[in-house]
């Protein structure tokens, strides 16, 4: 049984645009941002207002990376 969700990952083509969208439309705040060289992504954790839950936005650093290929095939 689930008691809470820590975070959900969302693949996005442009991290800055996605951060602005979630901030401006839902009041979410960036809790942490980093580049993950191992997975070739730039990522940000955004906190859901008045909650301990987050969404993790992931943007490819390279279009030929696993995430870049996923977005090309499936869309964000």
ABEGO torsion letter per residue (X at the ends): XBABBABBBBBBABAAAAAAAAAAAAGBBBABBBBBAAAGBBBBBBBBBGBABBBBBBBBABAABAAAAAAAAAEX
